[in-house]
Amino acid sequence: MTPLGRLLIGSQFAFNVGFFAVLPYLAEHLSGTLGLSGAVVGLVLGLRTFSQQGLFVVGGMLTDRYGPRPVVLVGCALRVAGFCWLAEATGVGAVIGAVTLVGFAAALFSPAVESEITREALRVEDAGGPRRSRTLARFSAGGQAGALVGPAVGSLLLTWGGDGAFRGACFAGAAVFVVVLAAHFVLMPEKDGAGSATPPDGPGVPAAARLVLGNRRFLRLAAAYAVYLLAYNQLYLALPAELERSTGSQAALGWLFALSAALVVCGSGPVEKLAATRLDHPGAARAGLLAIAGAFVTAALLRPLDGIGAALVLTVLLTFGQLLILPATRAMLPDLVEHRHLGLFTGALSSLSGLAVLAAGAPVGALLDRGGPLPWLVLGALPLLVLGVVPSPRRKVSGQGAEGTGRGAS
């Protein structure tokens, strides 16, 4: 692993530690300590999601224009400011402003770091190292490790902090981002050829939209990724509902989340290594979709017999699907787009899939309310429907992705 790779993976870990030390406890703080209504709490949480996931494409465009280093530094600085503001916010307006700033900071940081780790993975692969998905799997494991440690840190801070516990957790989260900012300021290269290969000539908004919407192979990948993301989000929607139905409570939910995180941390490397011996990147993505389809179909069959068993199978197979799809999807991007637009397409992949999941959220929720095996079978059918849209690799053009102009044919 190169020094830049270690920096990016370590910063992803630290970023998620700081994030998940605070955000899982935000809703309780808003409704309990501040006494805000459920509608306002829902609005605040929705704005945080939109300002983060929905604006990833903005962070990606800025990364292409200015390079990853300044975008990462600004993202860290805004996250520090947002958490400090959130610690002191008591009114609705202040809370909304702080949470929106926290989300937008991630919309800057994440596409910049994700596109740069993809470039670093390509450099390692071209230098004779392991294939790019190995580096990307390690990056995913680092982020998931942070998501596993962060809530535990936040829980300890809230337990020991008394009346000012949430305020203390916010300041602790801000401190983590100060460390991340300092590390990138000192260690992240500034110039092309020293580790940051993004030229400062990213397209404007109209040109960016034409690039994204005109690249049909990328849109096919985004469609498959959106189905994966919709399925994986059922850990937060269908899984709690199933536990409530089968056991009368959601007491086991935390343990299943911890199991999923531990599987990602411990299994990313071995699963990718196994996939590398038998599958190319599109094949790994398709295998992941098959695992996700199997998760829902198997859970549907088990539900009448063993609700806990169904929940366990769903968690394990969805996580296994993630271990295959996530690094494979990121590894495929450089073969579909020009490398100088990698930030734009990295952000667009998250934004488009996030919007698709948002649009599908209400229909899926209504389907789950009907009960029975039908919702689970429908969710299992969706990955099968997009198996054929996963784009196959093409011969690379020297110095750029397989699409050349970025306007690929289907």
C-alpha positions as CSV (number, residue, x, y, z in Angstrom):
1,M,0.0,0.0,0.0
2,T,1.4,3.4,-1.0
3,P,1.6,6.3,1.4
4,L,-1.2,8.1,-0.4
5,G,-3.4,5.0,-0.3
6,R,-2.8,4.7,3.5
7,L,-3.7,8.4,3.9
8,L,-6.9,8.1,2.0
9,I,-8.0,4.9,3.7
10,G,-7.1,6.2,7.1
11,S,-8.9,9.5,6.5
12,Q,-12.0,7.6,5.4
13,F,-11.9,5.7,8.7
14,A,-11.4,8.8,10.8
15,F,-14.1,10.7,8.8
16,N,-16.7,8.0,9.6
17,V,-15.6,7.8,13.2
18,G,-16.3,11.5,13.6
19,F,-19.5,11.3,11.6
20,F,-21.1,8.3,13.3
21,A,-20.1,9.5,16.8
22,V,-22.7,12.2,16.4
23,L,-25.3,11.5,13.7
24,P,-26.9,8.4,15.1
25,Y,-27.9,10.3,18.2
26,L,-29.1,13.5,16.4
27,A,-32.8,12.5,16.2
28,E,-33.0,11.9,19.9
29,H,-31.2,15.2,20.7
30,L,-33.6,17.1,18.4
31,S,-36.8,15.5,19.8
32,G,-35.7,15.0,23.4
33,T,-33.3,17.8,24.4
34,L,-34.6,20.5,22.1
35,G,-38.2,19.3,22.1
36,L,-38.7,19.6,18.3
37,S,-41.7,18.0,16.6
38,G,-41.5,14.8,14.6
39,A,-42.2,16.7,11.4
40,V,-39.3,19.1,12.1
41,V,-37.0,16.2,13.0
42,G,-37.9,14.5,9.8
43,L,-37.3,17.7,7.8
44,V,-33.8,18.1,9.4
45,L,-32.8,14.6,8.7
46,G,-34.0,14.8,5.1
47,L,-32.1,18.0,4.5
48,R,-29.0,16.4,5.9
49,T,-29.3,13.5,3.5
50,F,-30.1,15.7,0.5
51,S,-27.2,18.1,1.2
52,Q,-24.9,15.1,1.3
53,Q,-25.9,12.4,-1.1
54,G,-27.8,14.7,-3.5
55,L,-24.9,17.1,-3.9
56,F,-22.1,14.6,-4.4
57,V,-22.1,15.5,-8.0
58,V,-21.2,19.1,-7.0
59,G,-18.2,17.8,-5.0
60,G,-17.1,15.7,-8.0
61,M,-17.3,18.6,-10.4
62,L,-15.2,20.8,-8.0
63,T,-12.7,18.0,-7.7
64,D,-12.2,17.8,-11.5
65,R,-11.8,21.6,-11.7
66,Y,-9.5,22.3,-8.7
67,G,-8.1,18.9,-7.8
68,P,-8.9,16.7,-4.7
69,R,-6.6,18.4,-2.2
70,P,-8.4,21.8,-1.9
71,V,-11.8,20.2,-2.0
72,V,-10.9,17.8,0.8
73,L,-9.5,20.6,2.9
74,V,-12.6,22.8,2.5
75,G,-14.8,19.8,3.2
76,C,-13.0,19.1,6.4
77,A,-13.1,22.7,7.5
78,L,-16.9,22.9,6.8
79,R,-17.5,19.7,8.8
80,V,-15.6,21.2,11.7
81,A,-17.7,24.4,11.5
82,G,-20.9,22.4,11.1
83,F,-20.4,20.3,14.2
84,C,-19.3,23.3,16.3
85,W,-22.5,25.1,15.1
86,L,-24.6,22.1,15.8
87,A,-23.2,21.8,19.3
88,E,-24.5,25.3,20.1
89,A,-27.7,25.3,18.0
90,T,-31.0,25.5,19.9
91,G,-33.4,27.0,17.4
92,V,-34.9,25.4,14.3
93,G,-33.1,27.7,11.9
94,A,-29.7,27.2,13.5
95,V,-30.2,23.4,13.6
96,I,-31.2,23.3,9.9
97,G,-28.2,25.5,8.9
98,A,-25.7,23.4,11.0
99,V,-27.0,20.0,9.7
100,T,-27.0,21.2,6.1
101,L,-23.4,22.4,6.5
102,V,-22.5,19.0,7.9
103,G,-24.0,17.2,4.9
104,F,-22.5,19.6,2.3
105,A,-19.1,19.0,3.9
106,A,-19.4,15.3,3.1
107,A,-20.6,16.1,-0.4
108,L,-17.2,17.8,-0.9
109,F,-15.0,15.4,0.9
110,S,-16.3,12.0,-0.2
111,P,-16.2,12.4,-4.0
112,A,-12.8,13.9,-3.8
113,V,-11.4,11.1,-1.7
114,E,-13.2,8.4,-3.6
115,S,-12.1,9.6,-7.0
116,E,-8.5,9.9,-5.8
117,I,-8.4,6.4,-4.2
118,T,-9.6,5.1,-7.6
119,R,-6.8,6.9,-9.4
120,E,-4.3,5.6,-6.8
121,A,-5.7,2.1,-7.3
122,L,-5.1,2.4,-11.0
123,R,-1.6,3.6,-10.5
124,V,-0.9,0.6,-8.2
125,E,-2.4,-1.8,-10.7
126,D,-0.4,-0.2,-13.6
127,A,2.8,-0.5,-11.6
128,G,2.3,-4.3,-11.3
129,G,0.5,-4.3,-7.9
130,P,-2.8,-6.0,-7.1
131,R,-5.8,-5.2,-9.3
132,R,-7.6,-2.0,-8.5
133,S,-10.5,-3.5,-6.8
134,R,-8.2,-4.8,-4.0
135,T,-7.3,-1.2,-3.0
136,L,-10.9,-0.1,-3.3
137,A,-12.0,-3.0,-1.1
138,R,-9.5,-1.9,1.5
139,F,-10.9,1.6,1.2
140,S,-14.5,0.3,1.8
141,A,-13.3,-1.7,4.8
142,G,-11.7,1.4,6.3
143,G,-14.9,3.3,6.0
144,Q,-16.9,0.6,7.5
145,A,-14.5,0.2,10.4
146,G,-15.1,3.9,11.1
147,A,-18.9,3.3,10.9
148,L,-18.5,0.5,13.4
149,V,-16.3,2.4,15.9
150,G,-18.0,5.8,15.6
151,P,-21.4,4.9,17.3
152,A,-19.5,3.2,20.2
153,V,-17.4,6.4,20.7
154,G,-20.6,8.5,20.6
155,S,-22.3,6.2,23.0
156,L,-19.5,6.5,25.5
157,L,-19.4,10.3,25.2
158,L,-23.2,10.5,25.7
159,T,-23.0,8.1,28.7
160,W,-20.3,10.1,30.4
161,G,-21.2,13.6,29.3
162,G,-24.3,14.3,31.5
163,D,-26.6,17.1,30.4
164,G,-24.0,18.4,27.9
165,A,-23.3,15.0,26.4
166,F,-24.5,15.7,22.8
167,R,-22.6,19.0,22.8
168,G,-19.5,17.2,23.9
169,A,-19.9,14.6,21.2
170,C,-20.2,17.3,18.5
171,F,-17.0,18.9,19.7
172,A,-15.3,15.5,19.8
173,G,-16.4,14.9,16.2
174,A,-15.1,18.3,15.2
175,A,-11.8,17.4,16.7
176,V,-11.5,14.3,14.6
177,F,-12.1,16.4,11.5
178,V,-9.4,18.8,12.5
179,V,-7.0,15.9,12.6
180,V,-8.1,14.7,9.2
181,L,-7.7,18.2,7.8
182,A,-4.2,18.5,9.2
183,A,-3.2,15.1,7.8
184,H,-4.3,16.0,4.3
185,F,-2.8,19.5,4.5
186,V,0.6,18.0,5.4
187,L,0.6,14.7,3.5
188,M,-1.7,15.0,0.4
189,P,0.3,15.9,-2.8
190,E,-0.6,19.1,-4.5
191,K,0.6,18.6,-8.1
192,D,-0.1,16.2,-10.9
193,G,2.5,13.4,-10.9
194,A,3.0,13.5,-7.2
195,G,-0.2,11.7,-6.4
196,S,-3.1,14.0,-7.4
197,A,-3.7,13.5,-11.1
198,T,-6.8,15.8,-11.4
199,P,-6.2,18.7,-13.9
200,P,-7.9,22.0,-13.0
201,D,-10.2,22.1,-16.1
202,G,-13.5,20.5,-15.0
203,P,-16.6,21.2,-17.2
204,G,-19.3,23.6,-16.4
205,V,-22.8,22.5,-15.3
206,P,-24.3,22.2,-18.8
207,A,-21.3,20.3,-20.2
208,A,-21.2,18.1,-17.1
209,A,-24.8,17.2,-17.6
210,R,-24.3,16.3,-21.2
211,L,-21.3,14.2,-20.3
212,V,-23.2,12.2,-17.7
213,L,-26.5,11.9,-19.6
214,G,-24.7,11.1,-22.9
215,N,-22.7,8.2,-21.5
216,R,-25.2,5.4,-21.7
217,R,-22.8,2.7,-20.4
218,F,-22.3,4.8,-17.3
219,L,-26.0,5.2,-16.9
220,R,-26.4,1.4,-17.1
221,L,-23.8,1.1,-14.3
222,A,-25.7,3.7,-12.3
223,A,-29.0,1.8,-12.7
224,A,-27.4,-1.4,-11.4
225,Y,-25.8,0.5,-8.5
226,A,-29.1,2.1,-7.7
227,V,-30.8,-1.3,-7.3
228,Y,-27.9,-2.4,-5.1
229,L,-28.3,0.7,-3.0
230,L,-32.0,0.3,-2.7
231,A,-31.6,-3.3,-1.6
232,Y,-28.9,-2.5,0.9
233,N,-31.0,0.2,2.4
234,Q,-33.5,-2.4,3.4
235,L,-31.2,-3.1,6.4
236,Y,-32.7,0.1,7.7
237,L,-36.3,-0.4,6.5
238,A,-37.2,-4.0,5.9
239,L,-35.0,-5.5,8.5
240,P,-36.4,-3.5,11.5
241,A,-39.9,-4.3,10.2
242,E,-39.1,-8.0,10.1
243,L,-37.7,-8.0,13.6
244,E,-40.7,-6.2,14.9
245,R,-43.0,-8.7,13.2
246,S,-41.2,-11.8,14.3
247,T,-40.0,-10.9,17.8
248,G,-42.2,-8.0,18.8
249,S,-39.1,-5.7,19.2
250,Q,-36.0,-4.4,17.5
251,A,-33.6,-5.4,20.2
252,A,-31.5,-7.6,17.9
253,L,-31.1,-4.8,15.3
254,G,-27.9,-3.3,16.8
255,W,-26.3,-6.8,16.8
256,L,-27.2,-7.4,13.2
257,F,-25.8,-4.0,12.2
258,A,-22.6,-4.8,14.1
259,L,-22.4,-8.1,12.3
260,S,-22.7,-6.5,8.9
261,A,-20.0,-3.9,9.8
262,A,-17.7,-6.7,11.1
263,L,-18.2,-8.8,7.9
264,V,-17.2,-5.8,5.8
265,V,-14.1,-5.0,7.9
266,C,-12.9,-8.6,8.0
267,G,-14.3,-9.9,4.7
268,S,-13.5,-7.2,2.1
269,G,-10.0,-8.5,1.4
270,P,-10.7,-12.2,1.3
271,V,-13.9,-11.8,-0.8
272,E,-12.2,-9.5,-3.3
273,K,-9.2,-11.9,-3.5
274,L,-11.5,-14.8,-4.2
275,A,-13.4,-12.9,-6.8
276,A,-10.2,-11.8,-8.5
277,T,-9.3,-15.5,-9.2
278,R,-12.6,-16.2,-11.1
279,L,-14.3,-12.9,-12.1
280,D,-13.6,-9.7,-13.9
281,H,-15.1,-6.5,-12.4
282,P,-18.5,-6.7,-14.2
283,G,-18.7,-10.4,-13.3
284,A,-18.1,-9.5,-9.6
285,A,-20.9,-6.9,-9.8
286,R,-23.3,-9.4,-11.3
287,A,-22.4,-12.0,-8.7
288,G,-23.1,-9.4,-6.0
289,L,-26.5,-8.7,-7.5
290,L,-27.2,-12.5,-7.5
291,A,-26.3,-12.6,-3.8
292,I,-28.6,-9.8,-3.1
293,A,-31.5,-11.5,-5.0
294,G,-30.8,-14.6,-3.0
295,A,-30.9,-12.7,0.2
296,F,-34.5,-11.6,-0.3
297,V,-35.7,-14.8,-1.8
298,T,-34.2,-17.0,1.0
299,A,-35.5,-14.6,3.6
300,A,-39.0,-14.8,2.1
301,L,-38.9,-18.5,2.4
302,L,-37.6,-18.5,5.9
303,R,-39.9,-15.9,7.3
304,P,-42.8,-18.2,8.2
305,L,-40.5,-20.6,9.9
306,D,-37.9,-18.5,11.6
307,G,-38.0,-14.7,11.6
308,I,-34.7,-14.3,13.3
309,G,-33.1,-16.7,10.9
310,A,-34.6,-14.7,8.0
311,A,-33.2,-11.5,9.4
312,L,-29.8,-13.1,9.8
313,V,-29.7,-14.5,6.3
314,L,-30.8,-11.1,4.9
315,T,-28.0,-9.3,6.7
316,V,-25.2,-11.7,5.8
317,L,-26.1,-12.1,2.1
318,L,-26.8,-8.4,1.6
319,T,-23.4,-7.7,3.1
320,F,-21.7,-10.3,0.9
321,G,-23.4,-8.7,-2.1
322,Q,-22.0,-5.3,-1.0
323,L,-18.5,-6.8,-0.7
324,L,-18.7,-7.8,-4.3
325,I,-20.5,-4.9,-5.9
326,L,-18.9,-1.9,-4.2
327,P,-15.3,-2.3,-5.2
328,A,-16.2,-3.7,-8.6
329,T,-18.4,-0.7,-9.4
330,R,-15.8,1.8,-8.4
331,A,-13.2,-0.2,-10.3
332,M,-15.3,-0.1,-13.5
333,L,-15.7,3.7,-13.6
334,P,-12.2,4.4,-15.1
335,D,-13.1,2.0,-18.0
336,L,-16.3,3.9,-18.8
337,V,-15.3,7.6,-18.5
338,E,-12.4,9.9,-19.2
339,H,-10.0,9.9,-16.3
340,R,-10.0,13.7,-16.1
341,H,-13.8,13.5,-15.4
342,L,-13.5,10.8,-12.8
343,G,-14.6,13.2,-10.0
344,L,-17.7,14.2,-11.9
345,F,-18.8,10.7,-12.6
346,T,-17.9,9.5,-9.0
347,G,-20.2,12.1,-7.6
348,A,-22.9,11.5,-10.3
349,L,-22.9,7.8,-9.5
350,S,-23.8,8.6,-5.8
351,S,-26.2,11.4,-6.6
352,L,-28.2,9.5,-9.3
353,S,-28.5,6.3,-7.3
354,G,-29.4,8.3,-4.2
355,L,-32.2,10.1,-6.1
356,A,-33.4,6.7,-7.4
357,V,-33.5,5.3,-3.9
358,L,-35.3,8.4,-2.7
359,A,-38.0,8.0,-5.4
360,A,-38.4,4.3,-4.7
361,G,-38.5,4.7,-0.9
362,A,-42.2,5.4,-0.5
363,P,-43.4,2.6,-2.9
364,V,-41.1,0.1,-1.2
365,G,-42.4,1.2,2.2
366,A,-46.0,0.8,1.1
367,L,-45.2,-2.6,-0.3
368,L,-43.7,-3.7,3.0
369,D,-46.8,-2.5,4.8
370,R,-48.8,-5.1,2.9
371,G,-46.9,-7.9,4.6
372,G,-46.5,-11.4,3.4
373,P,-43.7,-12.7,1.1
374,L,-44.6,-10.5,-1.9
375,P,-42.5,-7.5,-0.9
376,W,-39.5,-9.7,-0.4
377,L,-39.9,-11.5,-3.7
378,V,-40.3,-8.2,-5.5
379,L,-37.1,-6.9,-3.9
380,G,-35.4,-10.1,-4.8
381,A,-36.5,-9.8,-8.5
382,L,-35.1,-6.3,-8.9
383,P,-31.4,-7.3,-8.9
384,L,-32.2,-10.0,-11.4
385,L,-33.8,-7.5,-13.7
386,V,-30.6,-5.3,-13.9
387,L,-28.1,-8.2,-14.3
388,G,-28.1,-7.6,-18.1
389,V,-27.5,-3.8,-17.8
390,V,-24.1,-4.1,-16.1
391,P,-21.7,-2.9,-18.8
392,S,-18.9,-5.2,-20.0
393,P,-15.4,-4.0,-20.2
394,R,-14.0,-2.5,-23.4
395,R,-10.5,-2.0,-24.7
396,K,-8.9,1.0,-23.0
397,V,-7.7,4.0,-24.9
398,S,-4.3,5.1,-23.8
399,G,-4.5,7.9,-21.2
400,Q,-8.3,7.8,-20.8
401,G,-11.2,5.6,-20.1
402,A,-12.8,3.2,-22.5
403,E,-15.4,5.7,-23.7
404,G,-12.8,8.2,-25.0
405,T,-15.0,11.2,-25.5
406,G,-17.3,10.2,-22.6
407,R,-20.2,9.6,-24.9
408,G,-20.3,5.8,-25.0
409,A,-22.7,3.7,-26.9
410,S,-24.9,1.2,-25.1
